[in-house]
């Protein structure tokens, strides 16, 4: 895969601040700042549909500088952020950190003259190997000869208006990250060695990152003088684990991409930046900047349309290079316009007894084909899905903590997943009986919540900070009184978690009625943290489809906006599309409606 294509994929899947503001607030509190990320600046960028979606026109950038001046917004420096954090120096009101990534020549020819004209500072993130001759990726992104030189950067730095940060030495690319040849961000992905049929060890991974960052810092310090302190991660891809490695390499400041791009001067860890895309007008950028002051990252804002899929159905498929079943799944997700894919991380071939293998690298169970990495990445990059990995509470009843170790490995090799869901299976069935108030049942609830907390602590170092993440708990709801369901929801629902309730309305229609009563006892905010999955049969007939459709409509009427089906069967895709599209699809325009395609083999790419 060429680097230009990879650049588009990797940046496009970063969950960044939208240029349509969520909330508008005129000003931000003192000692907060927003960070904005620009790339190439050209005179001829199209208003829409430019070949480089990350480019902004010289006119729009200049107009945005005018807007900042007129509205008392103050561009700040890395040094000011450091002094605010270490010495308590206040940041100016409406502080903005302007960042220009990749070392494109336009930073010198277009941006630097604007900095001098408006007398404002900016930060330039430099992939040092690109400047020193490793130009293939840079030329694919920006064209031959379109990089700055060190002498140009020294001239910019001498003006006092330009600061320079590392964009790594040679991590601005993808590396082979699984046996199926997917390329993922080099800074957060464990490299796969096909000749040896293995992944990097923890030590090999950390040493690779450390040596790259150390080399980048040495080059920056030698060419520009001083002591460079900031790492601006390629593609915004960074985990807590690699941020710690960066500190060891000498970088005290770390910058990612993400939604919560309002930062404080006392913030620990990595700062987030908003990615500027689509050649926005000053008004569009301004709206996004205004919203940042009050914007609090809400990873569980509705709606979700969720598909639960068993990876066992694709296991033999990945032995076929064309991967027809994977392609068919991706095609069905795209046509349906769902946005969340929940996939099982472990296999239980006979659906009874212990789990026998994992779909990701781990020492705790035998490994099947490394399907999780492949499918999660394809679903995320090809059809825009959030990915939840579902793990059973007790994969082995004789090892009650095993799920924590498995979750850690799943996240380590898949840092961009959006959630790990703890599936309680039958462990909480007592909630739907008269045993709900017993010590044993309440102890089971405490065990589940404690394991969920331990999972979050275990995986936190490995999660990509630029991805949208939320904890999840999955529970099957049995036949029970409405008040029992309400009590169970109250006990299981955590403030920052998604509670996935699975019900079988075809076999137990009364459960839906009781669940609706329990839902009505919840506030609108708590309803945002509830997802309802309806069990679907392998072959969906018209009567069953009508029951499911009416059930989804009732759930929506009662304020539930996270809806899903479990499990999804590939060969019932046409029936689901025909009967449930109106209630499950997030498509809101007839112009983007797609018919179900019977003929495509859906080969994965």
N, C-alpha and C positions, 0 to 999 in steps of 0.2 A: 504494500500500500504506500503510495507516495505521501510525503510529509504534508503537502498542501491539503490533500484529502483528509489526512489524519488530523491536521490542525483544525479543519472545519468541524470534524466529528467531535474532537475532544472539547473544543470551546463551546460548541453548540449545545452540548448536554450539561454544561455547568448551569446550575440553577442560579441565575443572576437576578438582580433587581430589574423589574420590568420598567420600561419607559412610560408605562401608564401607571400613575401613582395609585397606591392603595389608600393612603391617607395623606391629607395635605395639612401642613403646619407651617406658618410663615417663617419661623426661626427655630434654631436648636439651642439647647442649653449650652452654657459656657463649658469649655473643656471637653467638648465632643467635636469630632470631625468626620466628614465623609471622604471616601477615597474613590476616585473615578479613574477608569482604565481606558485609555485610547491606544490605537495602534497606528496604522498608516494614515497620513494626511496628504490628500491630493486635490488639485484644482478641479479635476474632471469627475469626481465621484457622482454617480447618478443619484437622483432623489430616491428612487426605489429600484431594486433589482441590480445593484452593482455587483460585479464579479467578486468583490471583496466586501463581505457583510460587516467587517470590523473597521473599515475605512470611514473617515469623516472628511467632508470637504473643507478646504481652507476657509471658505466663506462662513460655513456653519460654526467652525471652531472660533474664528475671530468674533463672530456675533455672540457666541457664548461668553467670551472674555468681556465683551461690552456689557452683557447682562450681569455678570458677576460684579463688575465695577459699579453699575447702576443700582444694584441691590445690596451693596455692602457685604459681598461674600469675599472672603480673604483666603487666597491660596497660601498654604503653609509648606514648611520644609520638614524633612526627616529629623533634622537637628532640633526643631521646635518640639516635635513629638517626644523625642528623647528627653529634652530638658523638662518638659511638662511632667513626664513620668518620674524622672529621677529627682528633680529639684522642686517640683510643685509649681513651676511657672505656668500661669494660665495661658490657654490657647485663646486666640481671638474668637469673637462671636462669628458664627457662620463660617467655620474653618473648612477648607477643602484641600485635599491632597491630590494634585494632578499627576497622573502617571502615564508614561508613554512607553510601551513595551516593544522589545525585539531589536532595538538599535537600527531601525530603518533610516535611510538617508533623509527622509522627509523630516525627521526629528531635528536635523541640522538646517535643512533648507527652508522648511515651512514653520516648524514650531518655534525654533530658537528666535527668529525675527519677531514673532508675536510676543514671546517672553520679554524681549528687550523693549518692544513698543509699549506694552502694558506694565512693564516692570513687575512681573510676577514670577515666582519660582515654579519649577516642576521637577519631577523625578523621572529618570530614564533607566529602564531595566534592560541590562545588556547580557545576552548569551555570549560569554567571552570567547568560546571556540568559534562562533560565527565570525567575529571580527578578526580572529587570527587564522582564517583560511578554511575553516570547515563550513563552506558556503552552500552546499547543495540544498539543505533545508531552507536556508534564507532566500536563495534565488528562486526556489519553487514558490515561496510565499510572496516575495516582493519583486522579483525580477533581477536579472543579473546586474551587478554593480550598484544595487540600491541599499547598501549598508554604510553606516558612518565609519569614519576612520578614527584612530586614537587621537590624532592631532586635532581633528574637529571637536572631539569630546573635550580635549584639554582646553580648547578655546572657549567652549561653552562653560566649562567649570570655572574658568578664570573670571567670567562675568559675574559670578556669585549667584546666578539665577538657576543653574543646573546642578542637580545632585545625581549621582549614579549609584545604582544598586545592582546586585547580581541577579541575573535571570537564569542562573546555573552556568556551568561551563558547557556541558554537553548532555543535559537532561531534557532539552526542548525537542523531544521526539517520543515516539512510542517504542516499546520493546516487546519482544515476543513474550506473551503472558499466559499462554496455555497451549496444549498440544494441537488445538484447532487453528492456530496461527493468528489469533487476535493480537493486535498491537494496542497496548494500553500505556498510560502516562509513565514515563521512565522513573519519575521521582517517587512514586507510591506503589509501583507494581513489582512483585517478585518475578524475576526473569526466569523463563523456562528454557532449559537446555535440551533440545530434541535429541542430540546425539547420546546424551547421558540419561534421557528419560527422567529428568528431575528438575525441581525448582531450586532457586537460590536458597541457601540457608539464611537464618536470621543474621548471622555474622557477615556472610558475603553481601547481603543486601545493604546492611548498615555501612559496611566498609566502602561499597561502591558509591553510595550517596555521599559519605564523608569525604572521600578523595576528590569527587567531582566538585563539591562546594569549596573545599580547601583550595583546589587549583583555581577556581573562579575568583576567589578572594585574593589570592596571590597575584593573579594577572591584573585585576582591578587596581590593587594597591600599587603595583609596580608602574602601570601605565598612567594612572591618574594621581598617584600620591595619596597620602592620608591613610585612613583606616576605615574601609567600607564596612558598614554595619547592617545592611538590609539585604535580605533575600526576598525577591518577588518570584513566586513559584510559577514555572511554566504551566499554562492551562489552569492556573489556580489550584492545582492538585497538590495537597499537602495533608499529612496526618500528624497527630501529636507526636508519633514516633519519629518521623523524619524532621519535624520542627526541633526536637531535642538534639538530633544529629547536627542540625544547622547551628545550634548554639555552640556545640563542641567545635565546629569548624570556624567559629568566630563571628557569627551573625547574631546580633542581639535583637534584631527586628525581623519579623516574618509577615508576609502579605499573601493572602489568598484571593479568591473571588467568592461571591456569595450574596445572599439576600440581605443579611443583617449588616449592611455596610456603614451603619453609623457606629463609629468607634469612640472610645473614651481614652483620655490620657492615662488612666490608671489600669487600663485593660492588660491582662496577662495573656500570654499566648499569641496567637496569630490574628492580625487585623484582616478585615475583609474589605474588598473593593467591588464596586459596581462595574460591570462590563458594558461599555458603550458600543451599541450595534445599530446598524441600519441607517447610518448617516442622519442622526436625529437633528431636529431644529433646536435652537436655544430654548424654546418654550418646552419642548419635550424633555430635554436634559434638566431644565429648571424644575419641572414638575417632579421628576424622579428625585432630585436633590432635596426639594422641600419635603417630600414624603418620608425621607430617611430619618428626619428628626424624631418623628413619633412612631416610625415603623418598628414593630417588634416582630421578629421572625416567628411566623405561625405555620409550622410545617404541617399542621392538620387542618388547614382551612379547606372547606368543602369546594367542590364535590370530588369523590372518588368513584370510579367505576372499575370494579376489581374482578379479575379472573384468577381462579385457583387452579393450578395445573400440576399434575403428577409427572415428575421427570422420568419415571419408569417408562412412560409411553414413548420417550425419545431415545432410550438407551441404545438400542440397536441402530437407530437412525444415524447416530454420530459416527458409526463405522463406515457409512456411505458418504463419500466426499460431497455429494450434492445435497445431503441433509434434507430430503424432501419433507419430512414431517415437521422439522424445525421451521422450514420456510412456510409451510402451511399454517403453523401456529402464528408466526409473525404476520402473515397476510390477514388472518382472521382478526387479530388484535387491531391491525391498521384499519380494516374495513369497519369493524365495530366501533372504533374510536373510544376504546377504553383507555385508562391511563395508569392502572396499577396491576402488576403481575405478581401473584403470590405463588411461589414454587417450593416444593418440598425438597429439603436438603439431604434427606436420608431415604434409603430404600428398604421396604419390607415386602419382599417378592410375593409371599403368600398372604399378605395382609393380616398375618397372625404371628404370634411369637415375637422375638426380639428383632430389632432392626439389624440388618446384615451388612450394609455398606453405606458409604457416604459418597456424595457427588462432588466432593472437593478434597484437596489434599489434607490428610490428617493422620496422626499415628493412633488415634483412638478407635478407629474402625477400619476395616478393609476399604480401599477406595475403588469405586467403579470408574468409569470414564469421567474425567474432570468436566462434567456437564455444566455445573453451576456457573463457572467462569464464562464459558462460551455463551450460554443462553441468557444470562443476566446482562452481559455486555451487548449482545445482539438486540435484545428487547429494549435496552436503554437507548442505544445509539440509532437503531433503525426505525423503531416505531414509538419512541418517546415515552416508555413506560417507567414509572417508579417500580422498584423491585423489592419485594419482601421475601425473605428466606424463612420458611416455616420449619422449626425444629421441635420434635416431641419432648415433653418434659422429662421422660425417663427412657432414653434409648436402651438402657440396660438397667433393669431394676436393682441389680447388685452394685451398680455404680451411680448413686443418686446425684453426684455432681458432674457427671460426664457431659451433660448438655452445655455446661459453662465452657468446658474445654473445646467442645465442638463449635460453639458459637465463636469463640476466639479465632479458631482456624478458618472458619467461613469468612469472617471479616478480614483476616490477615491477607487472604488471597483474593478478596473481593471488596476492596475498601470503598467502592462507590455504591454499594447497596444502600437502600433507603431505610430498611428495617430488618431486624431479626424478630420473628414472631415466636413466642413460646406457646406451643400447642398443649393445652392441659389434657387433651384426650379424655379418658374416662375418670381422671383423677378428681374432678370436681362434680361428678354426677350426684354426689350427696346434696348439692345445692337445690336439686329439683325434687327432693323427697322430704319427708318429715324429719330427716336427720340433719337438716340445715343448721340447727342451733346447737348440735352436739359439739363437744370438745374436739372430737376427731375431725369433723367436717371443718370447723373453724381453723384447726391446725393445718389442714390441707390448703386452705385459702392462704394462710400465712406462708406456707412452704412455697406456693406458686409465686407469690409476690416477692418473696425473698430471692428466689432463683432469678426472677426477672430483673431485679436490681443488680444481682451479681453478674448477670450477662452483660448489662449495660456497662458496668465497671470494667469487665474483661475486654470488651471490644472497643472501648473508647479510644485507646491509643492508635488503632488501625483504621479508623474511619476517615474518609476524605472530608475535610472541613468545608469544602465547597459544595458538597452534596446535601440534600435535604434529608435529615434523619429523624426518626421517631421510633420509640419502643412500641412493641405490639404484644398483645395477649389474645390467643384464640381459644374460644370456649364453645362447646356444643350445648345448646339449650334443649333440655328435655321437657317432658310434660310436667307442668307445675302450675301452681296458682300464681296469679298476676303479682300479688304482693311478694311472693318468694322471688320472682324474677326481678322485681324492683329492688329488693334487698340485696340480691346477688350482684346486680349492676353497681349498686352503691359501694359494695365491698371491693369489687374488682377494678373499678375505674380509677386510674391514677391521673393526676393533673396533666401530665405531659405525654400520656400514652394513648394508643389506639386500642380499643377493646373490640375485637371481632367476634360477633355472635353468629353462630351457624345454626340454622333451624331447617327442619324438613317439613314444609307446609303441605306437601303432597301426602305424607303419612300422618302428620299431626297438625291438622289445620287449626285446632284450638290454641296451639302455642302462639300463633301469630296474633290472635285476639288479645291474649294475656300480655304478650310482649308490647303491643301498642299501648295498652294501659300503662305499663311500666315506663315506656318512653315518654308518655305525656306528663310524668312526674319530674322529668328532667328539665333543666334550664336549656336555653338555646345553645349556650357555650358547651355544656356537657354533651349535647347531641352531636356536636362536631367531632367528638372523640369516640363515637359509636359507629361501627360498620356492621351491616347485616348481610350475611351470605345465605342464599337460599340453595338448598341441595337440588341438583338437577340430575335427572336420570340419564343413562347412557344414550337411550333413544327417546327423544322428546316428541310426544304427539301433540295434537292441537289442543286437546282438553287440558293437558298438563301445562302447556305453554300459556293458555288463558289464565289458569290459576296463578302461575308464577307472575305473569304480567300484572294481574290485579293486586297481587301481594306487594309487588314493587311500587305500584301506584299508591297504595295505602301507606306504605312506609314513607314515601316522599311527602304525602299529605300531612303526616305527623312529624315532619321536620328532619327525617334522616336523609342525608345527602351522600352517604357512603354506602354503596350497594354493590353486591357481587354475586357470582355464581360459583358453586363448588360441587364436584370438580368439573372442569371443562373437558369435554370429549371432542377430539378433533373431528370425528365423523358426524357429530351433531352440530357442527358449526353453521351449516346452512339453516337448520331449524331454529337455532338461537338467533341468528341474524334476522330471520323472517318474523319470528314471534316476539322477540324481546328487544329488538333494536330501539324501539320507541321509548323504552323505559331505561335501557342501559347505556345507550350511546351518549357521548358528550358532544356529538356533532350538532351544531345549532344552525346549519345553513344547508339548504338544498343544493347549493352550488358545489359543496364538497362531499356530497353523498356518493358512496361507491356501492355498486351492486356486488353481491357475493359472487366470486369467480369460481365456477365449477372446474374449469379446464386447467388452471395454473397448477403446476406441481410445487410452486412456492419454494424453489431451491434457495437455500440460505447463501448469503454472500459474505 
